[in-house]
Amino acid sequence: MPDDDTPARSVSIVLVGGGHAHAVALACGLAAGRDTDIVLVAPDRFAPYSGMIPGAIAGRYRTEEAHVDLVGLCAARGVRLVTGRAAGIDRAGRRLLLEDGAPIPFDLLSVNIGITPDVSAIAGAGHATTIKPIDGLIGRIEALNQQGRPGHLAVVGGGAGGVEVAFALRNGLAGSRVTLVMRDGLLPGHGRLARHLIRRALVRQDIATIDRFTVARVEPDRLVAADGRYLTSDTVLLNTGASPAEWFPATGLALDAGGFLAVGPTLQVLGEQHVFAAGDCAGMVQTPRPKAGVYAVRQGRVIAANLMEASAALRAGRAARLMTYRPQARALAILSTGDGRAVASWGPLAASGRWVWWWKDRIDRRFMDDLAAAGQPRSKS
Ligand SMILES: Cc1cc2nc3c(=O)[nH]c(=O)nc-3n(C[C@H](O)[C@H](O)[C@H](O)COP(=O)(O)OP(=O)(O)OC[C@H]3O[C@@H](n4cnc5c(N)ncnc54)[C@H](O)[C@@H]3O)c2cc1C
């Protein structure tokens, strides 16, 4: 017998955010059908692909090459695309609340909205531009370019994102001088060899580095450290910590220690049957990993399978048999140095050169080609 959860009508699946996981989920088979409606809520029809954004800033890709067109992907899967931003979840009423617009009811919800920058410890952060969220980054940098001479750019944050953006700016903005400002050293969490290869590339490209500089304040023309040191700069780009959406706590959903949606191996939020989360906005509490697109991409297939199965189970009034996601112990990172070369980093191993950039370019283009192909109308043969 169907249980109380069984919807008499078709099952409504709501996807929040067109991040990497949802794009992959749609590409690998998540689709609306006779008994399943799917809505995707995203702020824009074009979703950035982080692997290619630094290359776009460096002038190696056109902007559109580094974005997924959600319109094509949604149309091919029978999914309704709603342009908007989520602002909350009415858990008891099973409704997604939007910043603007009527709430959207759901039977199953999946959240893939990435992170927001954590600038809470930095006074005057409004004088800086943030690298994350990555959507709009190219626009923010183009605006800087149009303001005239790029001058001296300070990129704050020695993680992979900050490093790649520093190289991209150096190569993409003619005449720019770039300083990479770090608090915890270069590429924490990467091996010694990768750090050495990146440092060598920084020197070769004349990108200055400053370490143990904890930015306390941004002023219109300089950065001030907690210990009183300062660095003059025309433009500051911040790639410091990651914060969850500020509306997560009010949802009453389980959160991890960082405030991200706490998920188990099925990517269901802990204690929830109907709410899933993937990518950077989710915290895998049993198998914690650094926030990186590679995990979001691999979670996409599991999100697709589990939403389809959960939907079928709801209609049939039975328990869902869900897949589990096991993240790899360590992920390959390939960091572009903006000059037609890249550094590959995997645990203690690392390599650099033009062939590494060629390898990265092939992986990224193939990924985007697969998403584009999934978004093509199907032939009626
Ligand atoms: C410069 C840079 C380079 C990087 N390069 C790599 C790399 O090469 N490899 C790698 O593994 N990782 C890389 N990363 C990390 C990577 O960007 C993230 O881990 C990845 O984007 C996370 O994917 P996601 O699907 O969780 O979220 P995102 O890709 O951030 O997507 C989230 C989407 O949700 C949308 N959204 C946000 N808020 C809302 C809302 N309220 N309502 C609806 N939609 C919303 C956003 O518009 C966005 O499109 C890089 C990061 C940076 C900054």
The ligand as a MOL file (V3000), in Angstrom:
LIG
                    3D

  0  0  0     0  0            999 V3000
M  V30 BEGIN CTAB
M  V30 COUNTS 53 58 0 0 0
M  V30 BEGIN ATOM
M  V30 1 C 39.3080 30.3470 -9.8670 0
M  V30 2 C 38.8550 28.9860 -9.4270 0
M  V30 3 C 39.2730 27.8750 -10.1360 0
M  V30 4 C 38.8680 26.6070 -9.7520 0
M  V30 5 N 39.3130 25.5410 -10.4700 0
M  V30 6 C 38.9640 24.3100 -10.0790 0
M  V30 7 C 39.4480 23.1630 -10.7910 0
M  V30 8 O 40.1750 23.2800 -11.7840 0
M  V30 9 N 39.0770 21.9370 -10.3380 0
M  V30 10 C 38.2650 21.7780 -9.2450 0
M  V30 11 O 37.9620 20.6450 -8.8550 0
M  V30 12 N 37.7770 22.8350 -8.5520 0
M  V30 13 C 38.1060 24.0870 -8.9500 0
M  V30 14 N 37.6380 25.1660 -8.2350 0
M  V30 15 C 36.6510 24.9530 -7.1720 0
M  V30 16 C 35.2890 24.8870 -7.8300 0
M  V30 17 O 34.9790 26.1360 -8.3830 0
M  V30 18 C 34.1490 24.5380 -6.8980 0
M  V30 19 O 34.5050 23.4980 -6.0440 0
M  V30 20 C 32.9340 24.1190 -7.7350 0
M  V30 21 O 32.5180 25.1950 -8.5370 0
M  V30 22 C 31.7920 23.6680 -6.8580 0
M  V30 23 O 30.7530 23.2770 -7.6960 0
M  V30 24 P 29.2690 23.3730 -7.1990 0
M  V30 25 O 28.4680 22.6370 -8.2040 0
M  V30 26 O 29.1320 22.9750 -5.7980 0
M  V30 27 O 28.9010 24.9270 -7.1910 0
M  V30 28 P 29.0830 26.0780 -8.2650 0
M  V30 29 O 29.8630 25.6490 -9.4290 0
M  V30 30 O 29.5540 27.2550 -7.4780 0
M  V30 31 O 27.6010 26.3300 -8.7580 0
M  V30 32 C 26.6010 26.8030 -7.9130 0
M  V30 33 C 25.5400 27.4480 -8.7620 0
M  V30 34 O 24.4440 27.7850 -7.9220 0
M  V30 35 C 23.9530 29.0500 -8.2550 0
M  V30 36 N 23.3950 29.6620 -7.0480 0
M  V30 37 C 24.0550 30.2680 -6.0430 0
M  V30 38 N 23.1980 30.6950 -5.1100 0
M  V30 39 C 21.9600 30.3520 -5.5460 0
M  V30 40 C 20.6640 30.5090 -4.9970 0
M  V30 41 N 20.4370 31.1160 -3.8270 0
M  V30 42 N 19.6150 30.0240 -5.7070 0
M  V30 43 C 19.8090 29.3900 -6.8920 0
M  V30 44 N 21.0280 29.2090 -7.4530 0
M  V30 45 C 22.0870 29.6860 -6.7600 0
M  V30 46 C 25.1460 29.8100 -8.7880 0
M  V30 47 O 24.7140 30.7730 -9.7050 0
M  V30 48 C 25.9950 28.7290 -9.4320 0
M  V30 49 O 25.8000 28.6450 -10.8070 0
M  V30 50 C 38.0310 26.4510 -8.6180 0
M  V30 51 C 37.5990 27.5780 -7.8980 0
M  V30 52 C 38.0230 28.8260 -8.2850 0
M  V30 53 C 37.5840 30.0420 -7.4970 0
M  V30 END ATOM
M  V30 BEGIN BOND
M  V30 1 1 1 2
M  V30 2 1 2 3
M  V30 3 2 2 52
M  V30 4 2 3 4
M  V30 5 1 4 5
M  V30 6 1 4 50
M  V30 7 2 5 6
M  V30 8 1 6 7
M  V30 9 1 6 13
M  V30 10 2 7 8
M  V30 11 1 7 9
M  V30 12 1 9 10
M  V30 13 2 10 11
M  V30 14 1 10 12
M  V30 15 2 12 13
M  V30 16 1 13 14
M  V30 17 1 14 15
M  V30 18 1 14 50
M  V30 19 1 15 16
M  V30 20 1 16 17
M  V30 21 1 16 18
M  V30 22 1 18 19
M  V30 23 1 18 20
M  V30 24 1 20 21
M  V30 25 1 20 22
M  V30 26 1 22 23
M  V30 27 1 23 24
M  V30 28 2 24 25
M  V30 29 1 24 26
M  V30 30 1 24 27
M  V30 31 1 27 28
M  V30 32 2 28 29
M  V30 33 1 28 30
M  V30 34 1 28 31
M  V30 35 1 31 32
M  V30 36 1 32 33
M  V30 37 1 33 34
M  V30 38 1 33 48
M  V30 39 1 34 35
M  V30 40 1 35 36
M  V30 41 1 35 46
M  V30 42 1 36 37
M  V30 43 1 36 45
M  V30 44 2 37 38
M  V30 45 1 38 39
M  V30 46 1 39 40
M  V30 47 2 39 45
M  V30 48 1 40 41
M  V30 49 2 40 42
M  V30 50 1 42 43
M  V30 51 2 43 44
M  V30 52 1 44 45
M  V30 53 1 46 47
M  V30 54 1 46 48
M  V30 55 1 48 49
M  V30 56 2 50 51
M  V30 57 1 51 52
M  V30 58 1 52 53
M  V30 END BOND
M  V30 END CTAB
M  END
